[in-house]
Amino acid sequence: MITVVGTGTGAPLADDVLAGARLVVGGRRHLAAVTVPEDAEQLVLGPLAPALDTIEAYVGKGEPVVVLASGDPGFFGIVRALAERFSGDVLDVRPGVSSVATAFARLGLTWDDAVVVSAHGRDLRTAVNACRAHPKVAVLTGPGAGPAELGAALTHWTAGRVLVVASALGSGAERVERVTPAEAAARDWGTAVSVVLSLDESRVPGAVRTVAGAAVGPAQWALDEREFEHRDSMITKFEVRALALARLGPRLGELVWDVGSGSGSVAVECARLGAAVTAVEKTRDGVERINANAEAHGVEVHTVHGAAPAVLSDLDDPDAVFVGGGGRELPAIVTVCARRARRTVVVALAALDRVPAVREALSAAGLAVDGVLLQSSRLAPLPGDVTRLAAANPVFLLWGIRTPDRIQDRVHDRIQDRIQDRTPLSPEGVAL
């Protein structure tokens, strides 16, 4: 039997847990906090694979093993690795209180409506985008993915967000501090941070929930144009928006650009589906309209006032991009978007003459290109209680998808670009 015990923020360790153990595994602070039997081997948990090999050797001999972990070891913890290596039948899991539950308890907040993201040993961008999109997020931190890095990524996104940094929870050195993202970015937090809460206090607490975690998706999408403020019918029609959303695939943890956003209808719909969204719009009244539509639908959209492609250089790389405007600059805009998008680019355009240039821009960036001409007719009433079909203007929808075999080509191209301008890189080839 492998006994897995959550320590730190829960109940104290029962006296009988370590009795008879032949191997005790845990972090240095976990081992230092207990009395290990003199005849038991101690293993400081470092790289996971060697530790699992050692545990397997003891299990194979029928000798009891105790694994000490933090909080609830079944919540982003070691139980997953143990269950994958060994049968769950040999695990006796005794959970403590998770650091996430403890941090929210210190603030007197419920957390059934919180999004919980682990950045420990993972790409920080998923946690960042979750924090950008949702009002209540808990981030489990790790080396290179702590409060400073999270704060730096959120500093210019919104003015209303606060970070709560919880360190050494359950110990005598426990600290729970409220800071702005900019303040978090400016500090060295050390290694004792347990969890960081990202809160938009204007939207916390939320309504009573039935399903825990991220909000349940919207009941419908491709909303009618009447659901948005727009100018002179300058809005992506719902038929076009429906297919665009299907190709964009906006989801939690990802970043979507809406370039030439206009009314922000695509941006708002992507945000309603859980993505973090940046809307780029060159007119001041357009930016105000986007903000009004986002507020009306209860979502957060980060607006950037400026003309593409120039303003795109200051933005984080997106997972998906929708381009709904551009004029003569359209091929140049699509080129930049296609080179930086991690997954897909979708372009809506009415002018037949620009289709070849857009296709070439998508293809030249290594994307697999496809598209359709959308022609629709809506039911329209006539006098006498009869109905006719009213034709909408045809729209070309083109999209480029980065297939797995082309991802390495993109990484190589980005590395070469950064070598030329000497911008530092992360191991994934993303600009730091």
C-alpha positions in Angstrom: 0.0 0.0 0.0 1.1 3.5 -0.8 -0.2 6.0 1.7 -0.4 9.5 0.2 -0.9 12.2 2.8 -1.7 15.9 2.2 0.0 18.1 4.7 0.6 21.8 5.4 -2.9 23.4 5.3 -5.1 20.6 6.5 -5.3 18.5 9.7 -2.1 17.4 11.5 -0.5 14.2 10.5 -2.0 11.2 12.3 0.4 9.4 14.6 0.0 6.1 13.0 0.6 7.2 9.4 4.4 6.7 9.5 4.4 3.7 11.7 5.8 0.7 9.8 6.7 2.7 6.7 9.8 1.4 4.9 10.1 4.4 2.6 9.0 8.0 3.2 9.0 10.3 0.2 8.4 14.1 0.2 9.8 17.5 -0.2 12.5 18.7 2.2 10.0 20.8 4.2 7.6 17.9 4.4 10.3 15.5 5.7 11.6 18.0 8.2 8.2 18.5 9.7 7.6 14.8 10.7 9.4 12.1 12.6 10.5 9.5 10.2 11.1 6.0 11.7 14.8 5.3 12.1 14.7 2.2 10.0 12.9 3.8 7.1 14.6 5.3 4.0 13.9 9.0 3.3 13.7 10.2 -0.3 13.7 13.9 -1.0 11.3 14.4 -3.9 13.0 15.9 -6.9 12.7 14.5 -10.5 9.6 12.4 -10.6 10.7 9.4 -12.7 13.6 8.3 -10.3 11.3 8.7 -7.3 8.6 6.5 -9.0 11.2 3.9 -9.7 12.3 3.8 -6.1 8.7 3.6 -4.9 8.0 0.7 -7.4 11.0 -1.2 -6.0 9.5 -1.0 -2.4 6.0 -1.9 -3.6 7.4 -4.9 -5.5 8.8 -6.2 -2.2 5.5 -5.6 -0.5 7.0 -2.9 1.8 4.8 0.1 2.8 5.5 3.5 1.4 4.3 6.9 2.6 4.3 9.9 0.3 4.0 13.4 1.8 2.5 16.1 -0.3 1.0 19.6 0.0 -2.7 20.2 0.6 -4.8 17.9 -1.5 -2.5 15.6 -3.5 -5.4 14.6 -5.8 -5.8 18.2 -6.9 -3.0 19.0 -9.5 -0.9 16.7 -7.3 1.2 13.6 -7.2 -1.9 11.2 -7.1 -2.2 11.4 -10.9 1.4 10.2 -11.4 1.1 7.5 -8.8 -2.2 6.3 -10.2 -0.8 6.2 -13.7 2.3 4.2 -12.6 0.5 1.9 -10.1 -3.1 0.8 -9.7 -5.4 3.2 -7.8 -6.3 0.2 -5.6 -2.9 0.3 -3.9 -3.3 4.1 -3.0 -4.6 5.2 0.4 -5.1 8.9 -0.2 -5.6 11.1 2.8 -6.1 14.7 1.5 -5.5 17.9 3.4 -7.0 21.2 2.5 -5.7 22.5 -0.9 -3.8 25.7 -1.1 -6.6 27.1 -3.4 -9.3 26.4 -0.8 -7.2 27.9 1.9 -6.3 31.1 0.0 -10.0 31.8 -0.8 -10.9 31.0 2.8 -8.4 33.6 4.1 -10.4 36.2 2.0 -13.8 34.9 3.0 -14.7 34.1 -0.6 -16.3 31.1 -2.1 -14.4 29.4 -4.9 -17.0 27.2 -6.7 -17.0 29.8 -9.4 -13.2 30.1 -9.7 -11.1 28.9 -12.6 -8.1 27.0 -11.3 -5.0 26.8 -13.5 -1.7 25.2 -12.8 1.4 27.0 -14.1 3.8 24.7 -12.2 6.0 23.2 -14.9 3.6 24.4 -17.5 3.4 27.3 -20.0 2.4 30.4 -18.2 0.3 31.8 -21.1 -2.7 29.5 -20.3 -2.9 30.9 -16.8 -2.4 34.5 -18.1 -5.2 34.2 -20.6 -7.5 32.7 -18.1 -6.8 35.6 -15.8 -7.4 38.1 -18.6 -10.8 36.5 -19.4 -12.3 35.6 -16.0 -13.0 37.6 -12.9 -11.9 34.9 -10.4 -8.9 32.7 -11.1 -6.5 30.8 -8.9 -3.0 30.1 -10.3 -0.8 27.4 -8.8 2.7 28.8 -9.3 6.1 27.4 -10.1 9.7 28.5 -11.0 9.5 31.1 -13.7 5.7 31.3 -13.4 5.1 33.2 -10.2 3.5 36.5 -9.1 6.1 38.7 -10.8 5.7 37.0 -14.2 1.9 36.9 -13.9 1.8 40.5 -12.8 4.0 41.6 -15.7 1.6 39.9 -18.2 -1.5 41.5 -16.7 -0.2 45.0 -16.0 -1.4 46.7 -19.1 -4.5 44.5 -19.6 -7.0 46.0 -17.2 -7.0 48.6 -14.4 -9.4 46.9 -12.1 -7.7 43.6 -11.3 -6.0 42.7 -8.0 -3.6 39.9 -7.3 -3.7 38.1 -4.0 -0.4 36.4 -3.3 -0.6 33.6 -0.7 2.8 32.3 0.6 3.7 29.5 3.0 0.1 28.7 3.7 -0.5 26.7 6.9 2.9 27.6 8.4 4.1 30.2 10.9 5.5 32.3 8.0 2.1 32.5 6.2 1.5 35.7 4.3 -1.5 36.8 2.2 -0.9 40.1 0.4 -3.1 42.1 -2.0 -1.2 43.9 -4.8 -1.7 45.3 -8.2 -0.2 43.5 -11.2 2.4 46.2 -11.5 3.4 45.9 -7.8 3.6 42.1 -8.2 5.8 42.5 -11.3 8.3 44.7 -9.4 9.0 42.3 -6.5 11.1 39.2 -5.9 8.7 36.8 -4.2 11.1 34.0 -3.4 10.1 30.3 -3.4 7.4 30.2 -0.7 4.4 31.3 -2.9 1.6 28.7 -2.7 -1.0 30.2 -5.0 -1.9 33.5 -6.7 -5.5 34.7 -6.9 -6.5 37.0 -9.8 -9.7 38.9 -9.0 -11.7 41.5 -10.8 -13.5 42.7 -7.7 -16.1 44.6 -9.8 -17.5 41.2 -10.8 -16.8 39.2 -7.6 -18.7 37.6 -6.0 -20.9 36.3 -8.9 -24.2 34.6 -9.0 -25.0 31.4 -7.2 -23.6 28.4 -9.2 -24.8 24.9 -10.0 -21.7 23.8 -11.9 -18.2 24.5 -10.4 -15.3 26.0 -12.3 -15.5 28.1 -15.5 -18.9 29.5 -16.4 -21.1 27.3 -18.5 -20.9 28.3 -22.1 -23.5 30.6 -23.6 -26.9 29.2 -24.6 -26.4 30.5 -28.1 -23.8 32.2 -30.3 -23.7 34.0 -33.6 -26.1 36.5 -32.0 -28.3 38.7 -34.1 -26.9 42.0 -35.1 -29.5 43.8 -33.0 -27.6 42.4 -29.9 -24.8 44.9 -30.7 -24.3 48.6 -31.1 -22.9 49.2 -34.6 -22.6 51.9 -37.2 -24.4 51.8 -40.6 -24.7 48.0 -40.6 -20.9 47.8 -40.3 -20.9 44.6 -38.5 -20.0 41.0 -39.3 -23.4 39.3 -40.1 -24.4 36.4 -37.9 -24.2 33.9 -40.7 -20.6 34.8 -41.3 -19.9 35.1 -37.6 -21.2 31.5 -37.0 -18.7 29.9 -39.4 -15.9 32.3 -38.3 -16.4 31.2 -34.6 -16.4 27.6 -35.7 -13.0 28.0 -37.4 -11.5 30.2 -34.6 -12.5 27.8 -31.9 -12.1 30.3 -29.0 -11.7 28.6 -25.6 -10.5 29.0 -22.1 -6.8 29.7 -21.8 -6.3 31.0 -25.3 -5.9 34.5 -26.7 -7.8 35.7 -29.8 -7.1 38.9 -31.8 -10.1 40.6 -33.5 -8.3 42.9 -36.0 -10.4 45.7 -37.6 -12.9 44.9 -34.9 -15.5 47.6 -35.8 -18.5 46.9 -33.5 -16.5 44.1 -31.7 -19.2 41.5 -32.4 -16.6 38.7 -33.0 -14.5 39.8 -30.1 -17.5 39.7 -27.7 -18.6 36.3 -29.0 -15.1 34.9 -28.5 -15.0 36.3 -25.0 -18.4 34.8 -24.2 -17.0 31.4 -25.2 -14.2 31.8 -22.6 -11.2 33.2 -24.5 -9.1 36.2 -23.7 -9.6 38.7 -26.5 -7.8 41.7 -27.9 -9.8 43.9 -30.2 -7.8 46.2 -32.5 -9.7 49.2 -33.9 -8.3 52.3 -35.6 -11.3 54.7 -34.9 -11.9 56.2 -31.4 -15.7 55.8 -31.7 -15.2 52.2 -32.7 -13.2 51.5 -29.5 -15.9 53.1 -27.5 -18.5 51.0 -29.3 -16.5 47.8 -28.6 -16.2 48.6 -24.9 -20.0 49.3 -24.7 -20.8 46.0 -26.4 -18.4 44.0 -24.1 -19.9 45.6 -21.0 -23.5 44.9 -22.2 -22.7 41.2 -22.6 -20.8 41.0 -19.3 -17.4 40.1 -20.8 -13.9 41.6 -20.8 -12.4 42.6 -24.1 -9.0 44.4 -24.2 -9.2 47.2 -26.8 -6.2 48.6 -28.6 -6.7 51.9 -30.5 -4.5 52.0 -33.6 -4.0 50.9 -37.1 -2.9 47.4 -38.0 -0.4 46.1 -38.8 1.7 48.7 -37.0 0.1 48.2 -33.5 0.3 44.4 -33.7 4.0 44.3 -32.8 3.2 45.3 -29.2 0.7 42.5 -28.6 1.3 39.0 -27.2 1.2 36.2 -29.8 -2.4 35.0 -30.3 -3.7 31.5 -30.7 -6.3 32.6 -33.2 -7.0 35.7 -35.2 -10.1 37.1 -36.9 -9.4 39.8 -39.5 -12.5 41.7 -40.5 -11.2 44.9 -42.1 -8.0 46.3 -43.5 -8.6 47.9 -46.9 -5.4 48.2 -49.0 -3.4 47.1 -46.0 -5.2 43.8 -45.8 -2.5 41.5 -47.3 0.1 43.1 -45.0 -2.2 42.6 -41.9 -2.9 39.0 -42.8 0.8 38.3 -43.3 1.7 39.6 -39.8 -1.3 37.7 -38.2 -0.5 34.5 -40.0 3.2 34.5 -39.0 2.3 35.1 -35.3 -0.8 33.0 -34.8 -0.2 29.7 -33.0 -3.2 27.9 -34.5 -5.5 29.6 -37.0 -6.4 32.9 -38.9 -9.8 33.6 -40.3 -10.4 36.5 -42.7 -13.7 37.9 -43.9 -13.8 40.1 -47.0 -16.2 41.3 -49.6 -13.9 42.2 -52.4 -13.1 39.4 -54.9 -9.9 41.2 -56.0 -8.3 40.7 -52.6 -8.9 37.0 -52.3 -5.8 35.9 -54.1 -3.5 38.1 -52.0 -5.1 36.9 -48.8 -4.7 33.3 -49.8 -1.1 33.8 -50.7 -0.4 35.6 -47.4 -1.9 32.7 -45.4 -0.1 30.1 -47.4 3.3 31.9 -47.3 3.1 31.7 -43.5 2.9 28.0 -43.6 -0.9 27.6 -43.0 -3.1 25.1 -44.7 -5.7 27.4 -46.5 -9.3 26.9 -47.3 -12.4 29.0 -47.6 -15.9 29.5 -48.9 -18.2 32.2 -50.4 -21.1 32.7 -48.1 -24.4 33.7 -49.8 -27.5 33.8 -47.6 -31.1 35.0 -47.9 -33.1 35.9 -44.8 -36.8 35.7 -44.4 -38.4 39.2 -44.8 -42.1 40.0 -44.3 -44.2 41.5 -47.0 -47.7 43.2 -46.7 -50.5 40.7 -46.7 -48.9 38.3 -44.2 -46.5 36.8 -46.8 -42.7 36.4 -46.8 -40.0 36.9 -49.3 -36.3 36.1 -49.3 -34.0 39.1 -48.8 -30.4 38.4 -50.1 -27.5 39.5 -48.0 -24.3 40.6 -49.6 -22.0 37.7 -50.4 -18.9 37.4 -48.2 -15.7 35.4 -48.7 -14.5 33.7 -45.6 -10.9 32.3 -45.8 -9.0 30.5 -43.1 -5.5 29.2 -42.6 -4.8 26.4 -40.0 -1.3 25.6 -38.7 -1.1 21.9 -39.0 1.2 19.9 -36.7 3.8 19.3 -39.3 4.2 23.1 -39.9 4.5 24.1 -36.2 8.2 23.5 -36.2 8.7 25.6 -39.3 6.9 28.5 -37.5 9.1 28.2 -34.4 12.2 28.2 -36.6 11.1 31.3 -38.5 10.3 33.1 -35.2 13.7 32.2 -33.8 15.5 33.6 -36.9 13.5 36.8 -36.7 14.5 37.2 -33.0 18.1 36.4 -33.7 18.2 39.2 -36.2 16.7 41.8 -33.8 18.5 40.2 -30.8 15.3 39.8 -28.7 15.7 37.2 -26.0 13.8 33.9 -26.4 12.1 31.5 -24.1 12.8 27.7 -24.7 9.7 27.5 -26.8 10.9 30.2 -29.2 8.5 32.9 -27.9 9.7 36.4 -27.4 10.3 37.2 -23.7 
